[in-house]
Amino acid sequence: MRFLSSFLSLACLTFAFSTHAAPKFDTLLIKDAAHQGWQTFRVTDPVKDVLMEEGRFYNKQKEGVWRTYFDNHFIATINEYHEGKKNGLSMAFAGDGTIMHEDMYANDEKNGVTRTYGRNKKIKDETNYRNGAMDGDQFIYYKEGAMQEHAYYKNGKRDSVNTWFFESGKTSITYTYADNALNGPSVAYYDSGAVKMQGNFKDNKETGAWKEFYENGKTKTEGTYKDGLKSGAWKVYDENGNLTRTETYDASGQLQSSKSK
C-alpha cells in the first residue's frame, strides 16, 4: 500500500506538472459564408490574450498570407502560400521586430534571392536560388557590412571564380571551381594587394608550378606539385631574391635532401 500510495502521488505530481508546463491555445476555424471554400484560421493564447497565428484556407489548403506572432504582439513570421505550398515572400523576425531573413519561394522551393540579417540590421549574406538549389551569385558580408566572400554556384555546387576579401575591401584569395571542386588557378594576396602565392588545382589538389612571394614581390619559394604533393626540386629564396637552398622531394612528397647554395 505504501508503494501504491507513493506511485499515485508521483503520478499526480507528474500529471500536474505536465498540465502546467503545456500551454493551452484556442484554435478557431471560421467558414466564410460569402465565399465558398474559404476558411479563416486563428490561434490565440487566452491567458495572455495574444494572437499567435492567423491565415486562410481555400479548399483545405493554405492560401494567401499567413502570419505568426510573438507573445509581445510582434510578428514572428510572414509566409505567402498558394494551394498549400509556399509561393512568394517568406520572412522571419526577432522578438524586437528586427528582420532576420527573407526568402522567395515557388512551389515550396527557394527561388530568387535569399537574405540573412544580423542583429545590427546589416545583411549577413544574400544568395540566389533556383528550384531549391543555390544557383548564381552569393555574397557574404563582415559584421560591419564589408564584403567577405563572393561565390558563384551552379545547381547547388560551387563553380567558376570565387573570391574572398579582407575587411579593408581588398582581395584576399581567389579560387576557381568546377563541379564543387577546386579546378584551375588560385591566387592569394597580402592585405597590401601584393601577390602572396599562386598556382593551380585539379580535383582539390595542388598541381603543376606553384610560387610563393614576399610582400616586396620577390619570390620566396617555387616548385612543382603533383596530386597535392611537393615533387622534385623546390627553390627557396631570401627577401632580396637570392637563392638560399634547394629542397628535393620524392614521389610521395617526402623531403629527400636540402642543399644550401
Buried (B, 14 or more C-beta within 10 A) or exposed (E): EEEEEEEEEEEEEEEEEEEEEEEEBEEEEEEEEEEEEBBEBBBBBEEEEBBBBBBBBBEEEBBBBBBBBBBEEEBBBBBBBBEBBBBBBBBBBEEEEEBBBBBBBBEEBBBBBBBBBBEEEEBBBBBBBBEBBBBBEBBBBBEEEEBBBBBBBBEBBBBEBBBBBBBEEEBBBBBBBBEBBBBBBBBBBBEEEEBBBBBBBBEEBBBEEBBBBBBEEEBBBBBBBBEBBBBBBBBBBEEEEEEEBBBBBEEEEEEEEEEEE
